[in-house]
């Protein structure tokens, strides 16, 4: 999963050009970086949801095949029993 990028160099340069001294600009950029690092982007969320959807579909198809095989086995057993009895 990719994380959002924050250009710290460009941010410090912008703050410096606005008149903020370098230590203060660096501190501001560090605070913003720390505050935004745990955020999730729309693309990250969409990728995660797509992966979960694929996993759920795989599990549903597997369950369908198992249930279908069970139904076929039960019907085969019933047919076998009726042939023996009848």
N, C-alpha and C positions, 0 to 999 in steps of 0.2 A: 504494500500500500504506500502510495506516495504522500508526502506531507506538503502543506502549502509552503511556498518559499517567501522569505522576507529579506529583501536586499538591504543588509545592514550598512554596507558602504555608502550606497546611494542615500539612505536615510540620514546618516551622519552628515554627509555632504550638504543635504538640504537644510538640516538644522544649523549647520555652520554658516551657510549662506544667508540664513535668516537672522544671524547675529548671536547665536548661542555659542558659548565657548566649547572647546573640544571635550573636556571632561564631562560637562553637563550633557552634551549631545550624545556621547557614548553611553552615559547612564540612562538617558531616555530610551535609546534604542535597545539597551539590554532589558529594560522593564517591558517595553512593547513586545520584544521577542519572547520573553518568558510568559507574557499574558496571552499571546496568540499561538503558542506552540501546541497546546492541547486541542485546538479547534479543528473541526472536521469540515472539509469542503464538500460541496454538492457532488463533485465527481467521485470523491472517496466513498461517500454514502451510497451513490448509485452503483459503484463497483461491488461494494459489500452486499447490497440488496440483491444484485444479480447473482452473486455467488450463492447466497442463501436460497434464492429461488431455484437455482439449478440443483442444489442439494435436496431440497424438498421434493422436486419433481422426480429425482432419482429414487428417493425413498418411497414415493407413492407408486411409481411403476414397479419397484421391487415387491412392494406389498400386494399389488394387483396380481403379479405373476404367481406369488406364493398362494394367494387366495384362489386363483384360477386353477392351479395345480391341485389344491386341496379339494375343490369342487369336483374336478375330473376324477380324482381318486375315490371320492365318496360315491359318485355316480357309478364308477366301475365296480366298486364293492357291492353296491345295491344290485346292479345287473348280475354280478356273479352269484350273489345269494339267491336271487329269484330264479336263476337257471338251475341251481342245485335243488331248490325247493320244488320248482315247477316241473 
